[in-house]
């Protein structure tokens, strides 16, 4: 019976125990002189991501947030394609904001406060509040408007450079004087009642008219006061009326004219004008509106009539005292230009007859 190779080696070395101990202590050595593993194999290489996706996915949360913030932030130096990149980034940010707002919307029926806080997209009558629709309603034909503005600008330049051109009177008044026309909504009253208040405030300063309406016993005096205040505020905000003259211009005007100006109004009354930017009510009239209702009026003997409930609106035109000064000067100019009045002017006798006609 033959023994295996390792067993035979052990039997041969059994006679010398020292040899066996030395043989067991000596490690096995390969035939080649080069090391079994290179020296640099044991060192771990730093893990470097091959692309941006691996860099974002690997690492801790702080490193990922830092890298994302650096990628999203703008470069310190101005980029050559900044005008092209900025709209794209703005659109992306708007999309993200819209997605975030959509995700934050509560699910289920909305409460009354949430409905009131939501932006309105349509009016009560179904009109659109979109930016495009509002622009179209304000400017329905932009090309026609641009053509008209160009024509008017050319006309103004042509008339201004022409030595023989004369500015029309109405154009000069519209250029140098300010005015505002305001109309109130339909008020629950009749023309016969509101016309007295309109005649009461016509021709007065705005402050004096407000005082008159404050102490009036009429029911619609409060509505007239509200409309006058709204018209005054619109004139100040939109037309720049009633802001007062500069102190230097006012002093120069007073020195040239010898103090305040005394003018005669159209109704024959004299008044003193200091600040020509002060507002007054040039015109005031009423408008008849539609019927609010038709209620039955039962009378005796089984008869019935329909009682109509009318509606009326108030319209006012606000102007400055500068207009009163101009009208006074025009009247004085016409009066001086007219000449003396002749009682019995010499005229040729016409249509003669053989007999008297009186």
C-alpha positions in Angstrom: 0.0 0.0 0.0 1.6 3.2 -1.1 1.3 6.4 1.0 0.6 9.8 -0.3 3.3 12.4 -0.8 2.7 14.4 2.3 2.6 11.3 4.5 5.9 10.0 3.0 7.6 13.3 3.8 6.5 13.1 7.4 7.8 9.4 7.8 11.2 10.3 6.4 11.7 13.2 8.8 10.6 11.3 11.8 14.1 10.2 12.7 15.4 13.7 13.2 13.0 15.9 15.3 15.2 19.0 14.9 15.0 18.8 11.2 11.2 18.6 11.3 10.9 21.6 13.5 13.2 23.7 11.3 11.3 22.5 8.2 8.0 23.5 9.7 9.3 26.9 10.8 10.7 27.8 7.3 8.1 29.4 5.1 7.5 28.2 1.6 9.2 30.3 -1.0 8.3 30.6 -4.6 10.7 30.1 -7.4 10.5 33.7 -8.8 12.3 36.5 -7.0 9.6 39.2 -7.6 7.1 39.8 -4.8 3.7 38.1 -5.1 1.8 41.5 -4.8 3.2 44.9 -5.8 3.8 47.4 -3.1 1.3 49.9 -4.5 -1.6 47.4 -4.5 -2.3 47.8 -0.9 -2.9 51.6 -1.1 -6.5 52.6 -1.7 -7.0 55.1 -4.5 -9.3 58.1 -3.7 -12.7 57.5 -5.2 -13.2 60.2 -7.9 -16.6 60.2 -9.6 -16.4 59.9 -13.3 -19.3 62.3 -14.1 -21.5 64.9 -12.4 -24.3 62.4 -11.8 -22.1 60.1 -9.7 -20.8 63.2 -7.8 -24.3 64.2 -6.9 -25.5 60.7 -6.0 -22.4 59.8 -4.0 -21.2 61.5 -0.8 -23.1 62.9 2.2 -26.0 65.3 2.1 -23.9 68.3 2.9 -21.6 67.8 0.0 -24.5 67.2 -2.4 -26.2 70.5 -1.3 -22.9 72.4 -1.7 -22.4 71.1 -5.1 -25.9 71.8 -6.2 -25.8 75.3 -4.9 -22.6 76.0 -6.8 -24.1 74.6 -10.0 -27.2 76.7 -9.6 -25.5 79.9 -8.7 -24.2 82.4 -11.3 -20.6 82.7 -12.0 -18.7 85.7 -10.6 -17.5 86.9 -14.0 -20.1 88.0 -16.5 -20.8 85.1 -18.9 -20.8 85.8 -22.7 -24.1 84.0 -23.1 -25.8 85.6 -20.0 -28.6 87.2 -22.0 -29.5 83.8 -23.4 -29.1 81.9 -20.2 -31.0 84.3 -17.9 -34.5 83.8 -19.6 -34.1 80.1 -19.4 -33.2 80.2 -15.8 -36.1 82.5 -15.0 -38.5 80.2 -16.9 -37.1 77.2 -14.9 -37.5 79.1 -11.6 -41.1 80.0 -12.5 -41.9 76.4 -13.4 -40.5 75.3 -10.0 -42.5 78.0 -8.2 -45.6 76.9 -10.0 -45.0 73.3 -9.2 -44.4 74.1 -5.6 -47.6 76.2 -5.4 -49.5 73.4 -7.0 -48.1 70.9 -4.5 -49.0 73.1 -1.6 -52.6 73.6 -2.6 -54.9 71.9 -0.1 -56.9 68.9 -1.3 -60.6 68.9 -0.8 -63.2 71.7 -0.8 -61.8 75.3 -0.1 -63.0 77.4 2.7 -64.4 80.9 2.3 -61.1 82.6 3.4 -59.1 80.4 1.0 -61.5 81.3 -1.9 -61.1 85.0 -1.1 -57.3 84.7 -1.0 -57.1 83.0 -4.4 -56.3 85.4 -7.3 -59.4 86.1 -9.5 -59.2 85.1 -13.1 -62.7 86.1 -14.2 -65.1 88.8 -13.4 -68.6 88.3 -12.1 -70.0 88.7 -15.6 -67.6 86.1 -17.1 -65.0 88.5 -18.4 -61.4 87.4 -18.5 -58.8 89.0 -16.2 -55.8 87.6 -18.0 -53.1 89.9 -19.0 -53.6 89.4 -22.7 -57.3 89.9 -22.5 -56.9 93.1 -20.5 -54.3 94.4 -23.0 -56.6 93.7 -25.9 -59.5 95.5 -24.2 -57.4 98.6 -23.5 -55.5 98.6 -26.9 -57.7 96.7 -29.4 -55.7 97.7 -32.5 -52.0 98.4 -31.6 -50.9 99.0 -35.2 -53.6 101.6 -35.9 -52.7 103.3 -32.6 -49.0 103.5 -33.6 -50.0 104.9 -37.1 -52.2 107.5 -35.5 -49.5 108.6 -33.0 -47.0 108.8 -35.8 -49.3 111.0 -37.9 -50.0 113.3 -35.0 -46.3 113.6 -34.1 -45.5 114.5 -37.8 -48.4 117.0 -37.8 -47.2 118.7 -34.6 -43.6 119.0 -35.9 -44.7 120.3 -39.3 -47.0 123.0 -37.7 -44.3 123.9 -35.2 -41.6 124.5 -37.8 -43.9 126.3 -40.3 -43.7 130.1 -39.8 -47.1 130.7 -41.3 -49.0 128.0 -39.3 -51.3 129.1 -36.5 -52.2 126.8 -33.6 -56.0 126.4 -33.4 -57.7 127.9 -30.4 -59.1 124.7 -29.0 -55.7 123.0 -29.4 -54.0 125.8 -27.5 -56.6 125.6 -24.7 -56.3 121.8 -24.5 -52.5 122.1 -24.3 -52.3 124.9 -21.7 -55.3 124.2 -19.4 -56.4 121.1 -17.5 -59.9 119.7 -16.9 -61.6 116.6 -15.8 -65.1 115.2 -16.5 -66.6 112.8 -14.0 -69.9 110.9 -14.1 -71.5 109.2 -11.1 -73.3 105.9 -11.2 -77.1 105.7 -11.4 -78.5 107.2 -8.1 -82.0 106.2 -6.7 -83.6 109.6 -7.3 -85.3 111.6 -9.9 -84.1 114.4 -12.2 -86.4 117.0 -10.6 -84.8 116.4 -7.2 -81.1 116.1 -8.2 -81.1 119.0 -10.6 -81.5 121.5 -7.7 -78.3 120.2 -6.1 -76.5 120.4 -9.4 -77.5 124.0 -9.9 -76.4 124.8 -6.3 -72.8 123.6 -6.8 -72.3 124.8 -10.3 -69.7 127.6 -10.6 -68.4 127.2 -7.0 -65.0 126.1 -5.8 -64.8 122.4 -4.8 -64.3 123.3 -1.1 -67.3 125.6 -1.1 -69.5 123.1 -2.8 -68.5 120.4 -0.3 -69.5 122.8 2.5 -72.8 123.4 0.9 -73.5 119.7 0.5 -72.4 119.1 4.1 -75.1 121.3 5.6 -77.8 120.5 3.0 -81.0 118.7 4.2 -81.4 116.8 0.9 -81.1 113.0 1.0 -78.8 113.0 -2.1 -76.4 115.6 -0.7 -74.3 112.8 0.8 -74.0 111.1 -2.6 -73.1 114.4 -4.3 -70.4 114.9 -1.6 -69.0 111.5 -2.4 -68.9 112.1 -6.1 -67.3 115.5 -5.7 -64.5 114.0 -3.5 -63.9 111.2 -6.0 -63.7 113.7 -8.9 -61.3 115.9 -6.9 -59.0 113.0 -6.1 -59.0 111.8 -9.8 -58.2 115.3 -10.9 -55.2 115.5 -8.6 -53.9 112.0 -9.3 -54.5 111.8 -13.1 -54.3 115.4 -14.3 -52.1 117.1 -11.7 -54.8 119.7 -10.9 -54.9 121.7 -7.7 -51.3 121.1 -6.7 -50.5 124.8 -6.3 -48.0 127.1 -8.0 -44.4 127.3 -7.0 -43.6 130.0 -4.5 -41.2 131.7 -6.8 -43.6 131.8 -9.8 -46.4 133.0 -7.6 -44.3 135.9 -6.2 -43.2 136.9 -9.7 -46.8 136.9 -11.0 -48.0 139.0 -8.0 -45.2 141.5 -8.7 -46.0 141.8 -12.4 -49.7 142.1 -11.9 -49.6 144.2 -8.7 -50.8 141.6 -6.3 -53.9 139.4 -6.7 -56.0 139.6 -9.8 -59.6 140.8 -9.8 -61.7 139.3 -12.5 -65.3 139.4 -13.5 -67.1 136.1 -14.0 -69.6 135.2 -16.7 -72.6 135.8 -14.4 -71.3 139.3 -13.7 -69.8 138.7 -10.2 -66.3 139.9 -9.3 -63.9 137.5 -7.6 -60.2 137.6 -6.5 -57.8 135.0 -8.0 -54.6 134.2 -6.1 -53.6 130.6 -7.0 -54.6 129.9 -10.6 -54.4 126.1 -10.0 -57.3 126.1 -7.6 -60.2 123.9 -8.8 -63.8 124.9 -9.4 -66.9 123.2 -10.8 -67.2 124.6 -14.3 -70.3 122.5 -15.3 -72.7 120.3 -13.5 -75.7 118.6 -15.0 -77.9 115.5 -14.5 -78.7 112.5 -16.7 -81.9 110.5 -16.8 -81.3 106.8 -16.3 -83.4 103.6 -16.7 -86.2 102.7 -14.4 -85.3 100.8 -11.4 -88.7 99.2 -10.8 -92.4 99.4 -11.5 -94.5 99.0 -8.4 -98.3 98.8 -8.4 -100.2 101.7 -6.8 -103.7 100.6 -5.7 -106.3 103.3 -5.7 -110.0 103.6 -4.9 -112.8 101.9 -6.9 -110.5 98.9 -7.7 -108.2 101.0 -9.9 -104.4 100.4 -10.0 -101.5 102.4 -11.5 -97.8 101.6 -12.0 -95.5 103.7 -9.9 -92.1 104.1 -11.7 -88.8 104.3 -9.6 -86.4 106.5 -11.6 -82.6 106.7 -11.6 -80.4 109.7 -12.2 -76.7 110.4 -12.5 -74.7 113.5 -11.8 -71.9 114.7 -14.2 -69.4 117.5 -13.3 -66.5 119.1 -15.1 -63.7 120.4 -12.9 -61.3 123.1 -14.2 -58.7 125.5 -12.7 -58.9 129.2 -12.1 -56.6 129.7 -15.0 -59.6 129.1 -17.2 -61.5 131.8 -15.5 -58.6 134.3 -16.0 -58.5 133.4 -19.7 -62.2 133.8 -20.2 -62.1 137.2 -18.4 -59.3 138.4 -20.6 -61.1 137.3 -23.8 -64.3 139.1 -22.8 -62.3 142.3 -22.0 -60.5 142.1 -25.3 -63.8 141.7 -27.2 -65.4 144.6 -25.3 -62.5 146.9 -26.1 -62.4 145.9 -29.7 -66.1 146.5 -30.2 -66.1 150.3 -30.1 -68.7 152.7 -28.9 -72.4 152.0 -29.3 -74.4 154.2 -31.6 -78.0 154.8 -30.7 -79.3 155.7 -34.2 -76.8 154.7 -36.9 -77.1 156.2 -40.4 -78.4 153.6 -42.7 -79.6 153.8 -46.2 -83.4 153.7 -46.6 -84.5 150.5 -48.4 -87.9 149.1 -49.5 -89.5 152.5 -50.0 -93.3 152.7 -50.6 -95.7 155.3 -51.7 -97.6 155.1 -48.4 -96.6 154.8 -44.8 -96.2 151.3 -43.5 -96.7 152.1 -39.8 
